[in-house]
Amino acid sequence: MGKKTKAFVYQLISFAILFIAVRYLVGAFTTLKGLWVPLIAFVVGTVLAPKFQAVRTKDGEKLFMKWIFLKGIRELK
């Protein structure tokens, strides 16, 4: 599996976990109904999910992650 594919899969999994968790929490603990529940879960998931990116460097392709809760950019192995 290539680094770009890994970045996409990691991004998708992290967003999906946050989306499902927030959707459940908003549905269970608020009185919101209809389209508002998934809309809020989408926005929160998009903002809070870590961002993954594959970058081609002189040493080859590397995978990096940036997250709102971590300072700076981290290289993944």
ABEGO torsion letter per residue (X at the ends): XBAAAAAAAAAAAAAAAAAAAAAAAAAAABABBEAAAAAAAAAAAAAABBBBBBBBBAAEBBBBBBBAABBEBBBBX
